[in-house]
Amino acid sequence: MRLSILSLIIAAAAQSSVSSMASMSGMVSSASGSMMSASATASNMPAVNNTLNTNTVEAVLLSMPNLSNFTAFTSLIPALSNLLSESREKTLLVPSNAAMTAYFKTGMVSPSNTSALTNLLSYHILGGMYTAANLGGNNVTTVATTALIDPMVNGNQTVVLMHEGPSIFVMSGLAQNTSVTSAGHAFDHGVIHVIDTVLTLPTNITLTAATVGASSFAGALNATNLTETIMMTPSLTYFVPSNVAFSQVGSLFTSASNMTISSLLQYHMIKGIEYTTDLSNGQVLTSMSGGLVRVVENNGVFFVNTAEVLVPNILVENGVIHIIDSVLNPNATLAETTPNVSAVSRAPALTGASKVSVAPFASLAPSVSSTEMSVAAKASGGMQMSSASAAASSVSAAASSSSVIAAGGTPSSSKAFADSLRVPVYEMVIGAIVYVLV
């Protein structure tokens, strides 16, 4: 009964939206500069296409009733519908109806907020084909680019795909680990994987660090008034010591000046985003403090100077975090940064310090409960959906104007989409769909 009601709503919305989409199509240009016709745009609406190819993404989604929430929303938002209908290869990470219902009940994002919903769902669309076969062997990590442009990463936000045995996992913001419950539903230009939770958009460094047990680092940023500067700096890599690592050298912070601590923190930051898939054995990086940081890789385990990377590739809105087991010594020479890769435990890199019982600066970190508010705020603004077939040169244009949905991802032909996401009919019908499904 619910499915039939949903089908009627989608059909009614599609019929009523043709005229609106016709006017929108006059503002949408292809790479050649030619104008898309209203009929071409309307043909992307599955409810009114009676000659639908059974292997299109629309047809495959419609054949899976447990994905009807995602199908409804993407059908009714023109920018998402256009993105899905593009001929470039893509991978869809589609939350089940149960996952989307649970997510909306949290109240983090309203299903009637078209802009926020567009940002959120475009984060579930990956450029390129990712299947169990091409993700590599066991415990192989793949960083995949999503359709969501964010100027804080000078491009598109990412997700981390992990292949462990027969299972595929997706890590998104706040180190959320999502399972693929049904994989490999192919369509003519890609593949659909069903996931058990809605992905979380990456949020800021302090909230993320506090959430993953690195509240000392987050509190130290606040204590030294670095937080705002760092949060507004795009594309950073953070080597973040754990709370235990800060505690091991805690006595050093009792008398250190803010300038000293600020310089120490900046030694743990690198300009540019370096996932572990980008790091290599012997690589030397320049930190924001100007000091050099050495990377060592041993049988898949990474070390930064003498510190081991405990948890890699935690996504934040302006880059990536790697949790390490020691506070780095900015005064160490490169000759002193060779790690003991076989040691079960290692002495702190900073010498002359003693351990404290309470993690330094942890009390100055944001409360973890505030992360939900940040995630909701991030979904509502600051990021934009990109076309899967965009040129990288479009990123700066997208960042400068919230009224343009620019093309991003793999360089190809360029497109510019006028933002027509607030057409009242869509918000009204989306509200009706949520009422029926939730």
Secondary structure, 3 states (H helix, E strand, C coil): CHHHHHHHHHHHHHHHHHHHHHHHHCCCECCCCCECCHHHHHCCCHHHCCCCCCCCHHHHHHCCHHHHHHHHHHHHCHHHHHHHHCCCCEEEEEECHHHHHHHHHCCCCCCCCHHHHHHHHHCCEEECCCCCCCCCCCCEEEEEEEEEEEHHHCEEEEEEEEEECCEEEEECHHHCEEEEEEEEEEECCEEEEEECCCCCCCCCHHHHHHHCCCHHHHHHHHHCCCHHHHHCCCCEEEEEECHHHHHHCHHHHCCCCHHHHHHHHHCCEEECCCCCCCCCCCCEEEECCCCEEEEEEECCEEEECCEEEEEEEEEECCEEEEEECCCCCCCCCHHHCCCCCCCCCCCCCCCCCCCCCCCCCHHHCCCHHHHHHHHHHHHHCCCEECECCCCCCHHHHHHHCCCEEEECCCCCCCCEEECCCCCHHHHHHHHHHHHHHC
